[in-house]
Amino acid sequence: MMSDNLKLYDKFKTVPPEAKKPIAGGRLKGMTDINPMWRIKTLTKELGAVGVGWKYEIVSKEIIDGADGAKAAFVDILLYFKVENKWSEPIPGTGGSMFVEKESRGLHVNDECFKMALTDAISVAGKALGLGADVYFEKDRTKYEGIQNEQQPPQQKQYSSETSDKRKTEIAEFELLLEAKKVPEKQVLDRASKETGKNINDIKYLKSDLIAQYTKELEGI
């Protein structure tokens, strides 16, 4: 029974070398980028053409204002795949991308932000099926989790669904502020870990009072 449960996962987990690209700079330096078309090809190969063997439904799109004129785009989807001619239960995925970003020459508008956010959302939903699992599991590091200490797992829980919209906005605005002030995220997380005595490895684990404190300090810079 266990092998049957992992049958699809095992087909999805391995990413070929040609579909992987190391990220050389920025906040994601050291992580691995997976070619989005590999995901589409793999879903199609194992499940069938999109709309036939698998499909997704866009349930929401939104723009969230950040600091200094920056704006972030978010897309929420539900992913489905067919099993014995019946559609599965929905698999949620949320993706994000910058719409307006502050650069050295001023604000830059990305007219493909929703397309990029959709691609991200498909990857998030597909991850629940094991899509590209070896990349995420190999180093125990993802875009969202950072580097985890195996001996000291994070103590905080992800924010509850009841406050997800409020937290999403709060976190997105804080991340935009960090980018605008050119403050490395790791620097903030290291400080928060020292102040709380806990291993905090992602912005989403910061409590609201800490975000408010750091926001006030950054806005004074």
Secondary structure, 3 states (H helix, E strand, C coil): CHHHHCHHHHHHCCCCHHHEEECCCCCCCCCEEECHHHHHHHHHHHHCCECCCEEEEEEEEEEEECHHHCEEEEEEEEEEEEECCEECCCEEEEEEEEEEEEECCEEEECCCHHHHHHHHHHHHHHHCCCCCHHHHHHCCEECCCEECCCCCCCCCCCCCHHHHHHHHHHHHHHHHHHHHHCCCHHHHHHHHHHHHCCCCCCHHHCCHHHHHHHHHHHHCC
